[in-house]
Amino acid sequence: MMKVFEAQHHAEAHFVTGLLQTAGISAEVRGESLFTTVEGGTAIPGMRPSVWILEDGQQEQARDILVAYKTGEGVPNYSDGPWKCPRCGEIHEPQFASCWNCGTENNKE
């Protein structure tokens, strides 16, 4: 497990996590509750929400995605098309890594 990004706010942390998950990288947001409970949390280093990857072997791929995000190169091209959730049947655009309705992950296999 490795911290790869410190966000300015919750929305950015979840956006970056979504970028990583869409690329097949297991990631999660940490530190959200601390950020909201400490007055002035945005000004204190280490108190912002952060993004962590769960598998060490994905560090290089995560760094490439984060560099593209930070430099404004944009998000990857999603050419796979929509996918159908295997659990509930909901149709999703290809950039979504999990079903909004039931939470099932998109297995692109």
PyMOL commands that set and color helices and strands:
alter all, ss='L'
color gray80, all
select helices_A, chain A and resi 10-22+32-37+41-43+56-70
alter helices_A, ss='H'
color red, helices_A
select strands_A, chain A and resi 2-6+27-30+50-53+83-84+91-92
alter strands_A, ss='S'
color yellow, strands_A
deselect
rebuild
show_as cartoon
